[in-house]
Amino acid sequence: MNIQLNHSSTTPLYQQIRNKIRDQILSGQLVDGFKIPSERQMVERLGVHRNTVKKAYEMLIEDGLIYASVKSPRGYFVRSVIAEAKADGGQKKNKSFSSLNKNFNYHFLGMQNTFQRFYNSSYLSDGIPFAGVLSNKEILPQTYLQEILKEISEEKLVEPYWFCDPQGTERFRGALTDMLFERNIYIRPQNIQVITETYEALSNIAFMYLKEGDYVIVEEPTIPAVVNILLHTGANVLFVPVEKDGMKIDILENLVKLYRPKLIYTMPDFQNPSTCVMSVEKRKRLLKCAYEYNIPIVEDDSLNVWDYNELYLPRLFSLDTSDSVIYIDSFNLSFFPGARIGYMVAPDNVIQTYSKIINKDQLFLNSMSQYLWARFYEKGYYTKYQRFLIDFYRKKRDLMREELSKIPGILFEVPQGGLVYWIKLPEYLNDRQIASVAERKGLFLMPGHTFFVEGGRGDSYLRLSFSSVSDEQIVKGCSILRNIIEAYSI
């Protein structure tokens, strides 16, 4: 069993051991009945205290992934995920609240605070904003908007100022059906619910489907706010690692068999922060798994505009034949952030239930934003502006690639879409160290550990956004980062 510990990481050693053994079991490397090393053997191998190993094994037993045998043969053994799921119908007893769980949640909230601090610094300070994914002030569609606002004034229209149905205006939802048709999503206006942003939609969806003690699956790395929303329902969040072609489906399938989750959240295209794109084969396997176990999928497509290589892979919603997918998207980056407008696409029964939920918080939606976007689309400006955004940000991406390639020791993939780079630091560095020094020099980076709730995997990563920076800031920011890394390599 190959386990490498990072002693400079802030993730406790017992949790690192638990995470690594857990991943090997769920990926099928350690099969049913496999005897894992004894506590003494692991202590000698890893050079840690026996209590550290004991605590890791206790967590794995709580996870239902290993068991301890006091009879011959004695020791710790891998428990069959599939066999156990069949034996107990996939139902696991809710774990009692313990100081460990409490500390875990506090640790996560601390990560959320770290993320928010760096994100806010990207638009509240005068530094170089590599941390936040934000709109670029230089390219807001102000000319188009001024034209539309002038028309509203001259035509003395009432519609933009008036009440609208809690589901959204008919005009806006009608324009959305035309736009979605071009994405091969064929729906009726009644299957669209207007939202202010994707986080709001996810929060309400979680309220619909989850109760305390339920399980929900999320990709990892992921935005901490997503997990925070799910934790606030009292649910247990399970994490599936992502690779270049999307989440590791073998691990997903094993988690589903063992825990019977009530919801799956995924970002198949240009996943934030990893930028990976889920393959068509994995999309089909994900849908098949969700259908077999009757699990709703939330598909977040909020970075769909930035498809630099024109991949045009089918959305999960397009491939779905069993009404398993809820599709959410936002225009906060592709229109203007002050509009605070997006939408959700779902089957009739989901829309009906969702409408009842939002009525508890609001009686009507922002009519003006809906009207502005509908006119923006009807005039052909949305398509024209989308092409402009792709060209504009492709140049930003390519410039950052050129500058990052000058930094020794880092590793990264050129993103096919989205607005960030996900870079791996040299092994002797960690994300907190680099982000802290960079902040003092006026460069704001997003530390990788904030995207890994269970810790231990993100300490050597940084997320760099090119969404709101000028070309000069890209060059200067990458130069600062290069100088910091070179200084630590001496």
CORQUICOR-V372832 format. One record per backbone hydrogen bond with DSSP energy under -0.5 kcal/mol. NH is the residue of the N-H (numbers start at 0). CO is the residue of the C=O. E is the energy in kcal/mol with one decimal. If there is no record, write none. Layout:
nh=[NH | NH]
co=[CO | CO]
e=[E | E]
This chain:
nh=[2 | 4 | 6 | 8 | 15 | 16 | 17 | 18 | 19 | 20 | 21 | 22 | 23 | 24 | 25 | 26 | 27 | 28 | 29 | 30 | 32 | 33 | 35 | 35 | 41 | 42 | 43 | 44 | 45 | 46 | 47 | 51 | 52 | 53 | 54 | 55 | 56 | 57 | 58 | 59 | 60 | 61 | 62 | 63 | 64 | 65 | 66 | 68 | 69 | 74 | 75 | 76 | 77 | 78 | 83 | 84 | 85 | 86 | 87 | 88 | 89 | 90 | 91 | 101 | 102 | 103 | 104 | 105 | 106 | 107 | 108 | 109 | 110 | 111 | 112 | 113 | 114 | 115 | 116 | 117 | 118 | 119 | 120 | 121 | 121 | 122 | 123 | 124 | 127 | 128 | 129 | 129 | 133 | 136 | 138 | 139 | 140 | 141 | 144 | 145 | 146 | 147 | 148 | 149 | 150 | 151 | 152 | 153 | 154 | 155 | 155 | 156 | 160 | 161 | 161 | 167 | 172 | 173 | 174 | 175 | 176 | 177 | 178 | 179 | 180 | 181 | 181 | 182 | 183 | 184 | 185 | 186 | 190 | 191 | 192 | 193 | 194 | 200 | 201 | 202 | 203 | 204 | 205 | 206 | 207 | 208 | 209 | 212 | 213 | 215 | 216 | 217 | 218 | 219 | 220 | 221 | 225 | 226 | 227 | 228 | 229 | 230 | 231 | 232 | 233 | 234 | 235 | 236 | 237 | 237 | 239 | 240 | 241 | 242 | 245 | 247 | 248 | 251 | 252 | 253 | 254 | 255 | 256 | 257 | 258 | 259 | 261 | 262 | 263 | 264 | 265 | 269 | 270 | 272 | 274 | 276 | 277 | 278 | 282 | 283 | 284 | 285 | 286 | 287 | 288 | 289 | 290 | 291 | 292 | 293 | 294 | 295 | 296 | 297 | 298 | 298 | 299 | 299 | 300 | 300 | 303 | 305 | 306 | 307 | 307 | 308 | 309 | 318 | 319 | 325 | 326 | 326 | 327 | 328 | 330 | 334 | 338 | 339 | 341 | 342 | 343 | 344 | 345 | 350 | 351 | 352 | 353 | 354 | 355 | 356 | 357 | 358 | 359 | 360 | 361 | 366 | 369 | 370 | 371 | 372 | 373 | 374 | 375 | 376 | 377 | 378 | 379 | 380 | 381 | 383 | 384 | 385 | 386 | 387 | 388 | 389 | 390 | 391 | 392 | 393 | 394 | 395 | 396 | 397 | 398 | 399 | 400 | 401 | 402 | 403 | 404 | 405 | 406 | 407 | 409 | 410 | 412 | 414 | 417 | 420 | 422 | 422 | 423 | 424 | 424 | 428 | 430 | 433 | 434 | 435 | 436 | 437 | 438 | 439 | 440 | 440 | 441 | 442 | 443 | 443 | 444 | 445 | 446 | 447 | 449 | 450 | 451 | 452 | 454 | 460 | 461 | 462 | 463 | 463 | 464 | 464 | 465 | 473 | 474 | 475 | 476 | 477 | 478 | 479 | 480 | 481 | 482 | 483 | 484 | 485 | 486 | 487 | 488 | 489 | 489]
co=[0 | 2 | 4 | 5 | 11 | 12 | 13 | 14 | 15 | 16 | 17 | 18 | 19 | 20 | 21 | 22 | 24 | 23 | 23 | 28 | 77 | 30 | 33 | 75 | 37 | 38 | 39 | 40 | 41 | 42 | 42 | 48 | 48 | 49 | 50 | 51 | 52 | 53 | 54 | 55 | 56 | 57 | 58 | 60 | 59 | 59 | 76 | 74 | 67 | 68 | 35 | 66 | 33 | 64 | 79 | 80 | 81 | 82 | 83 | 84 | 84 | 87 | 89 | 97 | 98 | 99 | 100 | 101 | 102 | 103 | 104 | 105 | 106 | 107 | 108 | 109 | 110 | 111 | 112 | 113 | 114 | 115 | 116 | 117 | 118 | 119 | 119 | 120 | 441 | 126 | 127 | 443 | 131 | 134 | 135 | 136 | 334 | 139 | 140 | 141 | 142 | 143 | 144 | 145 | 146 | 147 | 148 | 149 | 150 | 151 | 152 | 151 | 157 | 157 | 158 | 164 | 168 | 169 | 170 | 171 | 172 | 173 | 174 | 175 | 176 | 177 | 178 | 179 | 180 | 179 | 183 | 184 | 187 | 188 | 343 | 166 | 341 | 196 | 197 | 198 | 199 | 200 | 201 | 202 | 203 | 204 | 205 | 233 | 210 | 235 | 262 | 237 | 264 | 239 | 450 | 450 | 222 | 222 | 223 | 224 | 225 | 226 | 227 | 229 | 230 | 229 | 213 | 234 | 215 | 235 | 217 | 238 | 219 | 245 | 242 | 240 | 246 | 247 | 248 | 249 | 250 | 251 | 252 | 253 | 254 | 255 | 214 | 214 | 295 | 216 | 297 | 267 | 275 | 270 | 270 | 243 | 267 | 244 | 278 | 279 | 280 | 281 | 282 | 283 | 284 | 285 | 286 | 287 | 288 | 290 | 289 | 261 | 323 | 263 | 296 | 325 | 265 | 297 | 298 | 327 | 300 | 302 | 304 | 305 | 415 | 415 | 306 | 314 | 315 | 296 | 324 | 344 | 298 | 342 | 340 | 330 | 335 | 336 | 194 | 328 | 192 | 326 | 190 | 346 | 347 | 348 | 349 | 350 | 351 | 352 | 353 | 354 | 356 | 357 | 357 | 364 | 365 | 366 | 367 | 368 | 369 | 370 | 371 | 372 | 373 | 374 | 376 | 375 | 375 | 379 | 380 | 381 | 382 | 383 | 384 | 385 | 386 | 387 | 388 | 389 | 390 | 391 | 392 | 393 | 394 | 395 | 396 | 397 | 398 | 399 | 400 | 402 | 403 | 405 | 406 | 423 | 421 | 412 | 305 | 463 | 420 | 461 | 410 | 422 | 459 | 425 | 458 | 429 | 430 | 431 | 432 | 433 | 434 | 435 | 436 | 437 | 438 | 437 | 127 | 441 | 442 | 462 | 444 | 460 | 446 | 447 | 448 | 450 | 451 | 457 | 422 | 445 | 420 | 461 | 129 | 462 | 418 | 469 | 470 | 471 | 472 | 473 | 474 | 475 | 476 | 477 | 478 | 479 | 480 | 481 | 482 | 483 | 484 | 485 | 486]
e=[-0.7 | -0.5 | -0.8 | -1.4 | -1.9 | -2.5 | -2.3 | -2.8 | -2.2 | -2.3 | -2.7 | -2.3 | -1.6 | -2.0 | -2.6 | -1.8 | -1.2 | -1.5 | -1.9 | -0.6 | -2.5 | -2.2 | -0.6 | -1.8 | -2.5 | -2.4 | -2.3 | -2.2 | -2.7 | -2.2 | -0.8 | -0.8 | -1.3 | -2.7 | -2.4 | -1.8 | -2.6 | -2.2 | -1.8 | -1.9 | -2.1 | -2.2 | -2.1 | -1.1 | -2.3 | -1.0 | -2.3 | -3.2 | -0.5 | -2.0 | -0.5 | -2.6 | -2.5 | -2.7 | -2.2 | -1.9 | -2.0 | -2.2 | -2.3 | -0.6 | -0.8 | -1.5 | -0.5 | -2.4 | -2.7 | -2.3 | -2.3 | -2.2 | -2.7 | -2.3 | -2.5 | -2.0 | -1.7 | -2.2 | -2.2 | -2.1 | -2.6 | -2.6 | -2.2 | -2.1 | -2.5 | -2.9 | -1.8 | -0.8 | -1.1 | -1.5 | -1.8 | -1.2 | -3.1 | -0.7 | -1.6 | -1.1 | -1.0 | -0.6 | -1.6 | -0.9 | -0.6 | -2.6 | -2.2 | -2.9 | -1.7 | -2.1 | -2.8 | -2.0 | -1.8 | -2.1 | -1.9 | -2.7 | -2.8 | -0.5 | -0.6 | -1.5 | -1.8 | -0.7 | -1.0 | -2.0 | -2.2 | -2.3 | -2.1 | -2.1 | -1.8 | -1.4 | -2.2 | -3.1 | -1.5 | -0.9 | -0.8 | -1.2 | -1.5 | -2.4 | -0.6 | -0.8 | -2.2 | -1.8 | -2.7 | -2.1 | -1.8 | -1.7 | -2.8 | -2.4 | -2.1 | -2.6 | -2.8 | -1.8 | -1.6 | -2.1 | -2.6 | -2.4 | -2.2 | -2.2 | -2.5 | -2.6 | -0.7 | -2.2 | -0.5 | -2.0 | -1.1 | -1.1 | -2.5 | -2.2 | -1.6 | -2.8 | -1.7 | -1.2 | -1.9 | -1.1 | -3.6 | -0.5 | -3.2 | -0.5 | -2.2 | -0.5 | -1.5 | -2.2 | -2.2 | -2.6 | -1.1 | -2.0 | -3.0 | -1.9 | -2.5 | -2.5 | -2.1 | -1.9 | -2.9 | -1.9 | -3.1 | -0.6 | -1.8 | -2.8 | -2.5 | -0.6 | -2.4 | -0.6 | -4.4 | -1.4 | -2.8 | -2.0 | -2.1 | -2.2 | -2.0 | -2.6 | -2.2 | -2.4 | -2.4 | -2.4 | -2.4 | -2.4 | -1.7 | -0.8 | -2.5 | -0.6 | -3.1 | -3.3 | -0.7 | -3.0 | -2.6 | -0.7 | -0.7 | -2.7 | -1.6 | -0.9 | -1.8 | -0.8 | -1.3 | -1.0 | -1.1 | -1.7 | -1.6 | -3.2 | -0.5 | -2.6 | -2.7 | -2.1 | -2.7 | -1.6 | -1.9 | -1.1 | -2.5 | -2.3 | -2.5 | -3.0 | -1.9 | -2.3 | -2.4 | -1.9 | -2.8 | -2.5 | -1.2 | -1.6 | -2.4 | -1.3 | -1.2 | -1.5 | -2.3 | -1.0 | -1.4 | -2.5 | -2.8 | -2.3 | -2.4 | -2.4 | -2.4 | -2.5 | -2.9 | -2.0 | -1.9 | -1.3 | -1.3 | -1.6 | -3.1 | -2.5 | -1.9 | -1.8 | -2.6 | -2.1 | -2.1 | -2.8 | -2.7 | -2.0 | -1.5 | -1.2 | -2.8 | -2.5 | -2.2 | -2.5 | -2.3 | -2.1 | -2.1 | -3.0 | -1.9 | -1.2 | -2.0 | -0.6 | -0.8 | -2.1 | -0.5 | -0.6 | -1.5 | -2.9 | -0.6 | -2.5 | -3.1 | -0.5 | -3.8 | -2.0 | -3.5 | -1.9 | -2.8 | -2.4 | -1.8 | -2.7 | -2.2 | -1.5 | -0.8 | -0.8 | -1.7 | -2.8 | -2.5 | -0.5 | -0.6 | -1.7 | -0.7 | -2.4 | -1.1 | -1.9 | -1.6 | -0.5 | -1.0 | -1.8 | -2.0 | -2.5 | -2.6 | -0.5 | -3.2 | -0.5 | -2.0 | -1.9 | -2.1 | -2.5 | -3.2 | -2.3 | -1.6 | -2.3 | -2.3 | -2.4 | -2.3 | -2.2 | -2.3 | -2.6 | -2.0 | -1.4 | -1.0 | -0.6 | -0.5]
